Amino acid sequence: MIELTDYLSTVSGPMEGSQIDNMLSACWDKLDGANEGGMQGHKLIGRMENVEWQPPFLSFTIERHGGTVLGSTRADLQHWQIDIERKTASLVRSGRRQLRPMAARTDIKAVATEIVRNVLAKIDDERVKVLPDGNVKVMGAVVFPAGSGYKQTIQGRRKKLAEYVKRGLAAARTEG
């Protein structure tokens, strides 16, 4: 911490370079609140953005990649403020940054409406399986197969499709 405070006594305002992230990384675990948001000191190196020193506060933004590992097109941004005098670290705000284009939009309600129409008309449809008790199982993997988009998007679309089909069939049964 001494190396960091000595360095900060010689600068002010916006900063760049890896010198500050190496020094902050070395003393990160000594700051109260530093583990908030899953942050670890070694993750700071080479990734700190918009670093600014306005005594006694050192602030910066860091891009977190947890979601991208799971297929998200967005990275989380964490905005941190370090109070050098009090030796505290605070995650003051979070946001997101779009890294890659989002998956193309799909009109899930239209697909669900078509499936409901086919079920009611007793038309064979590979997207649904009619069970012996008359209930219907939506075959989400047929409509949105693995690899047809980002994992989280596919899961969300399958879930919405099943909900819309369920609602559509329930509404048709109460009307008829």
KOLBALO-84147 format. One record per residue (C-alpha): residue in three letters; x, y, z. Coordinates in steps of 0.5 Angstrom, whole numbers, plus 2048, in hexadecimal, padded with zeros to 3 digits. Example, Ala and Ser with C-alpha at 12.3 -4.5 7.8 and 13.67 -1.06 7.14 Angstrom:
pt residu = ALA&east = 819&north = 7F7&up = 810
pt residu = SER&east = 81B&north = 7FE&up = 80E
***
This chain:
pt residu = MET&east = 800&north = 800&up = 800
pt residu = ILE&east = 806&north = 805&up = 801
pt residu = GLU&east = 808&north = 804&up = 7FA
pt residu = LEU&east = 801&north = 806&up = 7F8
pt residu = THR&east = 800&north = 80C&up = 7FC
pt residu = ASP&east = 807&north = 80E&up = 7FB
pt residu = TYR&east = 806&north = 80E&up = 7F3
pt residu = LEU&east = 7FF&north = 811&up = 7F4
pt residu = SER&east = 802&north = 817&up = 7F8
pt residu = THR&east = 806&north = 819&up = 7F1
pt residu = VAL&east = 800&north = 819&up = 7EC
pt residu = SER&east = 7F9&north = 81B&up = 7EC
pt residu = GLY&east = 7F3&north = 81B&up = 7E7
pt residu = PRO&east = 7F2&north = 816&up = 7E1
pt residu = MET&east = 7F8&north = 810&up = 7E1
pt residu = GLU&east = 7FA&north = 80B&up = 7DC
pt residu = GLY&east = 7FF&north = 805&up = 7DC
pt residu = SER&east = 800&north = 7FF&up = 7E0
pt residu = GLN&east = 804&north = 802&up = 7E5
pt residu = ILE&east = 7FE&north = 803&up = 7EA
pt residu = ASP&east = 7FA&north = 7FD&up = 7E8
pt residu = ASN&east = 800&north = 7F9&up = 7EB
pt residu = MET&east = 801&north = 7FD&up = 7F1
pt residu = LEU&east = 7F9&north = 7FD&up = 7F3
pt residu = SER&east = 7F9&north = 7F5&up = 7F1
pt residu = ALA&east = 7FF&north = 7F4&up = 7F6
pt residu = CYS&east = 7FB&north = 7F7&up = 7FC
pt residu = TRP&east = 7F4&north = 7F6&up = 7FA
pt residu = ASP&east = 7F3&north = 7F0&up = 7FF
pt residu = LYS&east = 7F4&north = 7F5&up = 804
pt residu = LEU&east = 7EE&north = 7FA&up = 802
pt residu = ASP&east = 7E8&north = 7F9&up = 806
pt residu = GLY&east = 7E2&north = 7F7&up = 801
pt residu = ALA&east = 7E7&north = 7F5&up = 7FC
pt residu = ASN&east = 7E4&north = 7EE&up = 7FA
pt residu = GLU&east = 7DD&north = 7F1&up = 7F9
pt residu = GLY&east = 7DB&north = 7EF&up = 7F2
pt residu = GLY&east = 7E0&north = 7EA&up = 7F2
pt residu = MET&east = 7E6&north = 7EE&up = 7F0
pt residu = GLN&east = 7ED&north = 7EB&up = 7F2
pt residu = GLY&east = 7F3&north = 7EF&up = 7F1
pt residu = HIS&east = 7F6&north = 7EC&up = 7EC
pt residu = LYS&east = 7F0&north = 7ED&up = 7E7
pt residu = LEU&east = 7F2&north = 7F5&up = 7E7
pt residu = ILE&east = 7F8&north = 7F4&up = 7E3
pt residu = GLY&east = 7F8&north = 7F6&up = 7DC
pt residu = ARG&east = 7F0&north = 7F7&up = 7DD
pt residu = MET&east = 7EF&north = 7FE&up = 7E1
pt residu = GLU&east = 7EC&north = 803&up = 7DD
pt residu = ASN&east = 7EA&north = 80B&up = 7DE
pt residu = VAL&east = 7EF&north = 80B&up = 7E4
pt residu = GLU&east = 7EF&north = 811&up = 7E8
pt residu = TRP&east = 7F2&north = 814&up = 7EE
pt residu = GLN&east = 7EE&north = 819&up = 7F2
pt residu = PRO&east = 7F1&north = 819&up = 7F9
pt residu = PRO&east = 7EF&north = 815&up = 7FD
pt residu = PHE&east = 7EB&north = 811&up = 7F8
pt residu = LEU&east = 7EE&north = 80D&up = 7F2
pt residu = SER&east = 7E9&north = 80B&up = 7ED
pt residu = PHE&east = 7E9&north = 806&up = 7E7
pt residu = THR&east = 7E4&north = 802&up = 7E3
pt residu = ILE&east = 7E6&north = 7FA&up = 7E1
pt residu = GLU&east = 7E2&north = 7F6&up = 7DC
pt residu = ARG&east = 7E0&north = 7EF&up = 7DF
pt residu = HIS&east = 7E0&north = 7E9&up = 7DB
pt residu = GLY&east = 7DC&north = 7E4&up = 7DF
pt residu = GLY&east = 7D6&north = 7E4&up = 7DA
pt residu = THR&east = 7DA&north = 7E4&up = 7D4
pt residu = VAL&east = 7DD&north = 7DD&up = 7D6
pt residu = LEU&east = 7D5&north = 7DB&up = 7D6
pt residu = GLY&east = 7D4&north = 7DE&up = 7CF
pt residu = SER&east = 7D1&north = 7E5&up = 7D1
pt residu = THR&east = 7D3&north = 7EA&up = 7CC
pt residu = ARG&east = 7D4&north = 7EF&up = 7D1
pt residu = ALA&east = 7D9&north = 7F0&up = 7D7
pt residu = ASP&east = 7D7&north = 7F3&up = 7DD
pt residu = LEU&east = 7DB&north = 7F9&up = 7DF
pt residu = GLN&east = 7DC&north = 7FB&up = 7E6
pt residu = HIS&east = 7DE&north = 802&up = 7E9
pt residu = TRP&east = 7E2&north = 802&up = 7EF
pt residu = GLN&east = 7E4&north = 808&up = 7F4
pt residu = ILE&east = 7EA&north = 806&up = 7F9
pt residu = ASP&east = 7EB&north = 80B&up = 7FF
pt residu = ILE&east = 7F2&north = 80B&up = 800
pt residu = GLU&east = 7F2&north = 80E&up = 807
pt residu = ARG&east = 7ED&north = 809&up = 809
pt residu = LYS&east = 7EF&north = 803&up = 806
pt residu = THR&east = 7E8&north = 802&up = 803
pt residu = ALA&east = 7E6&north = 7FF&up = 7FC
pt residu = SER&east = 7DF&north = 800&up = 7FA
pt residu = LEU&east = 7DB&north = 7FE&up = 7F4
pt residu = VAL&east = 7D7&north = 804&up = 7F2
pt residu = ARG&east = 7D4&north = 802&up = 7EC
pt residu = SER&east = 7D3&north = 7FD&up = 7E7
pt residu = GLY&east = 7D1&north = 7FD&up = 7DF
pt residu = ARG&east = 7D2&north = 7F9&up = 7D9
pt residu = ARG&east = 7D6&north = 7FA&up = 7D2
pt residu = GLN&east = 7D4&north = 7F6&up = 7CC
pt residu = LEU&east = 7DA&north = 7F2&up = 7C9
pt residu = ARG&east = 7D7&north = 7EE&up = 7C3
pt residu = PRO&east = 7D0&north = 7EF&up = 7C0
pt residu = MET&east = 7CA&north = 7EC&up = 7C3
pt residu = ALA&east = 7C7&north = 7E6&up = 7C0
pt residu = ALA&east = 7C1&north = 7E8&up = 7BB
pt residu = ARG&east = 7BA&north = 7EA&up = 7BE
pt residu = THR&east = 7B5&north = 7E4&up = 7BD
pt residu = ASP&east = 7AE&north = 7E5&up = 7BE
pt residu = ILE&east = 7AD&north = 7DF&up = 7C3
pt residu = LYS&east = 7A5&north = 7E1&up = 7C4
pt residu = ALA&east = 7A4&north = 7E0&up = 7BC
pt residu = VAL&east = 7A7&north = 7D9&up = 7BC
pt residu = ALA&east = 7A3&north = 7D7&up = 7C3
pt residu = THR&east = 79D&north = 7DA&up = 7BF
pt residu = GLU&east = 79E&north = 7D5&up = 7B9
pt residu = ILE&east = 7A0&north = 7CF&up = 7BE
pt residu = VAL&east = 799&north = 7D0&up = 7C2
pt residu = ARG&east = 795&north = 7D1&up = 7BB
pt residu = ASN&east = 798&north = 7CA&up = 7B9
pt residu = VAL&east = 797&north = 7C7&up = 7C0
pt residu = LEU&east = 790&north = 7C9&up = 7C0
pt residu = ALA&east = 78F&north = 7C7&up = 7B8
pt residu = LYS&east = 792&north = 7C0&up = 7BA
pt residu = ILE&east = 798&north = 7C1&up = 7B5
pt residu = ASP&east = 79E&north = 7BD&up = 7B6
pt residu = ASP&east = 7A4&north = 7C2&up = 7B8
pt residu = GLU&east = 7AB&north = 7C0&up = 7BA
pt residu = ARG&east = 7AB&north = 7C6&up = 7BE
pt residu = VAL&east = 7A6&north = 7C3&up = 7C3
pt residu = LYS&east = 7A5&north = 7BC&up = 7C6
pt residu = VAL&east = 79E&north = 7BA&up = 7C8
pt residu = LEU&east = 79E&north = 7B6&up = 7CE
pt residu = PRO&east = 799&north = 7B0&up = 7D0
pt residu = ASP&east = 796&north = 7B4&up = 7D5
pt residu = GLY&east = 794&north = 7BA&up = 7D0
pt residu = ASN&east = 799&north = 7BF&up = 7D2
pt residu = VAL&east = 79E&north = 7C2&up = 7CE
pt residu = LYS&east = 7A6&north = 7C2&up = 7CE
pt residu = VAL&east = 7AA&north = 7C7&up = 7CB
pt residu = MET&east = 7B0&north = 7C5&up = 7C7
pt residu = GLY&east = 7B4&north = 7CB&up = 7C8
pt residu = ALA&east = 7BA&north = 7C8&up = 7C6
pt residu = VAL&east = 7B7&north = 7C7&up = 7BF
pt residu = VAL&east = 7B5&north = 7CE&up = 7BE
pt residu = PHE&east = 7BB&north = 7D1&up = 7C1
pt residu = PRO&east = 7C1&north = 7CC&up = 7C1
pt residu = ALA&east = 7C7&north = 7CC&up = 7C4
pt residu = GLY&east = 7CC&north = 7D0&up = 7C1
pt residu = SER&east = 7C7&north = 7D4&up = 7BD
pt residu = GLY&east = 7C9&north = 7DA&up = 7C2
pt residu = TYR&east = 7CC&north = 7DC&up = 7C8
pt residu = LYS&east = 7CA&north = 7D7&up = 7CE
pt residu = GLN&east = 7C7&north = 7DC&up = 7D2
pt residu = THR&east = 7C3&north = 7DF&up = 7CC
pt residu = ILE&east = 7C1&north = 7D8&up = 7CA
pt residu = GLN&east = 7BF&north = 7D6&up = 7D1
pt residu = GLY&east = 7BA&north = 7DC&up = 7D2
pt residu = ARG&east = 7B7&north = 7DB&up = 7CB
pt residu = ARG&east = 7B5&north = 7D4&up = 7CD
pt residu = LYS&east = 7B2&north = 7D6&up = 7D4
pt residu = LYS&east = 7AE&north = 7DB&up = 7D1
pt residu = LEU&east = 7AC&north = 7D7&up = 7CB
pt residu = ALA&east = 7A9&north = 7D2&up = 7D0
pt residu = GLU&east = 7A6&north = 7D7&up = 7D4
pt residu = TYR&east = 7A2&north = 7DA&up = 7CE
pt residu = VAL&east = 7A0&north = 7D3&up = 7CB
pt residu = LYS&east = 79D&north = 7D2&up = 7D2
pt residu = ARG&east = 79A&north = 7D8&up = 7D3
pt residu = GLY&east = 797&north = 7D8&up = 7CC
pt residu = LEU&east = 794&north = 7D1&up = 7CD
pt residu = ALA&east = 791&north = 7D3&up = 7D4
pt residu = ALA&east = 78E&north = 7D8&up = 7D0
pt residu = ALA&east = 78B&north = 7D4&up = 7CB
pt residu = ARG&east = 788&north = 7CF&up = 7D0
pt residu = THR&east = 785&north = 7D4&up = 7D4
pt residu = GLU&east = 782&north = 7D7&up = 7CD
pt residu = GLY&east = 77F&north = 7D1&up = 7CB
***
